[in-house]
Amino acid sequence: MRAYHFVASKLRDGRPIPADGVWLEHRGKAVLCAQGLHASEHPYDALKYAPGTTLCLVEMGGTIVRGDDKLVATKRRIIARIDAEPLLRLFARKVASEVFYKHFKEGQHPAIDEWLLHGRNRDAAESAARYAAESAVWYAAWHAVRSAAESAHRALFARMVDEAFASLGR
């Protein structure tokens, strides 16, 4: 079974990240949230558990236990990995622009436009965003769109991840 797993510089238990193709094995029972080798079937779900920005496409094996948004197995190996930081930043800007441009016109806050639309001028955008965030409209919109758009965000993130791994030829 293929799944997704974010890693930092080491595994959560302190071991080094294995090379691609090397099976990790957990001796013992696979128990969700407690023990075993975890991953998520959908990359969006894997975001909740991300300790770092390296996203691994993994194969799960052995005993596999499924939960709502993750799974645990007794075997896991990395098929491919990407530095997902640029992808995560782009995804965050796309989601933020969805909310922002429902309530503000492009050009109304040029510094925010530069960051959301082009990824430039981050410092100025953060200052402008703090000003915009004080608006009751912005706060209410963020909460309304957050849950209503989750399905679309899941699909968008999955497409972005698929494209990133496809660029590796996998």
N, C-alpha and C positions, 0 to 999 in steps of 0.2 A: 504494500500500500504506500502510495506517495503522500507526502505531507510537507509542512513548512515549519522551520524552527529557527528562531533568531539566537545568535550567540554574541558574547562579548569576547574578550581576549582569552578567556578560559571557560570551561564548563562550570556550572553552578557549584559542583562539588570540588572545584579546584584543579581538576585534571586538564591537561592541554586539549585543545580542539583537535580531533583526529583529522588525518588527511582524507581527501575525497576517496570514497570507495572502501574505507576501512570500517568494518562492523564494530560498533560498541555493543557490549552485552551486559545486561543487568542480571546478576545472579540473585534470584529471589522472585517474589511475587510482584506483578505489575499492579500498582494501586494508584489511581488518579490522585493528584495533588500530594502524594506521600512518597512514593518510590517507583523507580523505573525510569524509562527514557521517554520524555514527553515531546509532543509536537502538536500541530493543528492541521486539520484537513484543508482549511481555508486560510490564505495568508492574512486576511483581515483579522481573523481570530488570534493568529500568532502575535499580532501587534500588542495585545494586552499583556503578554508574558515576556516581551522583548527586553533582555538585559543589555543589549547592544544593538548595533546597526548592521551586523553581517547577517544576511538572510540566507538560510540553507534550504535547498530542495532536498528532502531526505526520503529514504525508503525505510519503512517500519516493518519489522518482522517478529517472529516468535509469537508469544502471547500478546494480543492487542486488546486493550479495553477502551471503549469509546465513551466520552462524556459529551456534554452539550457543545463545547467550543474547543475541546482538546482531546487528545488521546494519549495513552501511555502504552509502552510496549517493552518487551524484554530485549529487543534488538533494534538498532538504528544505525544507518550509515548515510553519510552525506553524498549525494549524487553530484551536486554543483552548489556553488555559493557566489553571492554577489555582495559588494559593498552597497547596501541599500540606502545609505544616508542621502545621496542626491534624489533618489526616488521618493524617500519619505518626505523630504523638504518640498518637492514638487507636489506630492499628494496633499500635504498640509496646506500649501498655497491654493490649490484648486478647491479644496473643501472650504477654506476661509473665504475665498472670493465668491463662492456660491452664496454664502450668507451675506457678505458685505454688500454685494451689488444688488441684492434684493431691496436694500434700504438706502444706499448711497449711490449717486451717479458717478460714473467714471469721470475723472477730472476734478471732482469735488475735494478729494484728498490726494494730490499728486504723489506724495511720498509713499502712501499706501499702494497706489496704483503701480508704482515702480516695483515694489516688492511683490505684490500679489500676481501681477501680470508678467513680470520679467525676471523676478528674483534679484533685483538690484536695489541698492540703497536701503539695506535692512535697518540700520540704526535710525534713520529718519522715519521709516515706516513704523518702527516700534513706538516712537514718540507720538506719532499721529494716531496710531492704533489705541494708545492709552487714552487719548482725548476722545476718540470715537467710542471706546468701550464704556465711557462714563455716560453715554447716551442710553436712556431707558429703551429706546427702539432697538439699539444694537443688542442689549442684554436679552430682551424678550425674543428677538429674532434668533439669536444663537440657540436658546433653549428649544424653540419650536422646530427649527430646522434640524437640530442635532438628532432627534429621534426619528423624525419623518424621513430624513434622507439616508438613514443608515444602510438600507438595502442598496441604494444607488452607490453609496460610498464603497460598500463591499465589492460590488461589481467593478467599479472603477479601479480600485486597488488591485483586484485580481487581474484585470487586463494589463495594468502597468507592470505587475510582477511577471506575468506570462511573457510580455514583450522583453523584459530585461533578461529573463532566462533564455528566451528564444535567440537573443542576440549572441548568446554563448554557443549556440548550435545544439542545445539540449532539448 
